[in-house]
Amino acid sequence: MSEVTSHGELNLQDSSIQTEKGFFYLTPDEIEQKAQIAVEKAVKRMHALGIATIISVDGKMYWQDPNGRLEPYSIEFDATK
């Protein structure tokens, strides 16, 4: 599994997102699976750096803090809070 270094760099020596087939030979399901793995890793990386992410739950958008707390997302959100 890849890990985030203390400088926020991602170690890409992760075979779970690499493939033996070229991209154009993947099925739509394989592409979706690899995309989902990449998104999960990106969220972990952002949270490791203390950056909140935006998620959707039942069609509503929320900020998710690295500690897991959810706050409703709005366009008027003040990032300085």
Kinemage of the C-alpha trace (Angstrom):
@kinemage 1
@onewidth
@group {chain A} dominant
@subgroup {mainchain}
@vectorlist {calphas} color= white
{ca met a 1} P 0.000 0.000 0.000
{ca ser a 2} L 1.206 3.515 -0.695
{ca glu a 3} L 1.965 5.842 2.164
{ca val a 4} L 2.217 9.583 2.617
{ca thr a 5} L 5.651 10.831 3.642
{ca ser a 6} L 6.176 13.501 6.284
{ca his a 7} L 6.422 16.031 3.440
{ca gly a 8} L 3.033 15.060 2.021
{ca glu a 9} L 4.507 13.147 -0.893
{ca leu a 10} L 2.830 9.925 -1.966
{ca asn a 11} L 4.880 6.769 -2.377
{ca leu a 12} L 3.536 5.396 -5.656
{ca gln a 13} L 5.053 1.936 -5.297
{ca asp a 14} L 1.543 0.536 -4.959
{ca ser a 15} L 0.596 -2.385 -7.148
{ca ser a 16} L -3.105 -2.135 -6.210
{ca ile a 17} L -3.585 0.759 -8.657
{ca gln a 18} L -1.158 -0.428 -11.302
{ca thr a 19} L -2.303 -2.781 -14.016
{ca glu a 20} L -0.723 -5.284 -16.335
{ca lys a 21} L -3.132 -4.259 -19.094
{ca gly a 22} L -2.975 -0.889 -20.769
{ca phe a 23} L -5.727 1.582 -19.905
{ca phe a 24} L -7.554 1.109 -23.200
{ca tyr a 25} L -7.824 -2.638 -22.554
{ca leu a 26} L -9.587 -2.228 -19.189
{ca thr a 27} L -13.293 -2.865 -18.839
{ca pro a 28} L -15.511 -0.057 -17.520
{ca asp a 29} L -15.788 -1.968 -14.211
{ca glu a 30} L -11.988 -2.205 -13.923
{ca ile a 31} L -11.634 1.514 -14.628
{ca glu a 32} L -14.263 2.343 -12.001
{ca gln a 33} L -12.561 0.090 -9.440
{ca lys a 34} L -9.160 1.675 -10.037
{ca ala a 35} L -10.661 5.178 -9.931
{ca gln a 36} L -12.345 4.405 -6.597
{ca ile a 37} L -9.053 3.147 -5.135
{ca ala a 38} L -7.303 6.311 -6.353
{ca val a 39} L -9.980 8.550 -4.798
{ca glu a 40} L -9.769 6.729 -1.454
{ca lys a 41} L -6.004 7.159 -1.444
{ca ala a 42} L -6.291 10.846 -2.352
{ca val a 43} L -8.738 11.444 0.513
{ca lys a 44} L -6.400 9.644 2.948
{ca arg a 45} L -3.512 11.764 1.709
{ca met a 46} L -5.460 15.005 2.094
{ca his a 47} L -6.650 14.052 5.570
{ca ala a 48} L -3.091 13.105 6.570
{ca leu a 49} L -2.113 16.661 5.602
{ca gly a 50} L -4.997 18.124 7.646
{ca ile a 51} L -7.094 19.086 4.619
{ca ala a 52} L -10.876 18.604 4.673
{ca thr a 53} L -12.607 16.951 1.717
{ca ile a 54} L -16.092 17.260 0.273
{ca ile a 55} L -18.308 14.178 0.206
{ca ser a 56} L -21.872 13.432 -0.817
{ca val a 57} L -24.266 11.595 1.497
{ca asp a 58} L -27.793 10.907 0.255
{ca gly a 59} L -27.430 13.604 -2.384
{ca lys a 60} L -26.273 16.279 0.084
{ca met a 61} L -22.740 17.657 0.169
{ca tyr a 62} L -20.635 17.878 3.329
{ca trp a 63} L -17.140 18.944 4.345
{ca gln a 64} L -15.429 16.006 6.029
{ca asp a 65} L -12.667 16.986 8.434
{ca pro a 66} L -9.640 14.718 8.827
{ca asn a 67} L -11.105 13.656 12.198
{ca gly a 68} L -14.308 12.489 10.453
{ca arg a 69} L -16.587 15.365 11.509
{ca leu a 70} L -19.145 16.356 8.863
{ca glu a 71} L -20.323 19.908 8.273
{ca pro a 72} L -22.914 20.833 5.639
{ca tyr a 73} L -21.271 22.311 2.552
{ca ser a 74} L -22.490 25.639 1.258
{ca ile a 75} L -21.138 28.037 -1.296
{ca glu a 76} L -20.920 30.680 1.410
{ca phe a 77} L -18.524 28.451 3.413
{ca asp a 78} L -15.741 30.531 4.967
{ca ala a 79} L -12.496 28.528 4.788
{ca thr a 80} L -10.919 30.802 7.391
{ca lys a 81} L -13.141 29.412 10.199
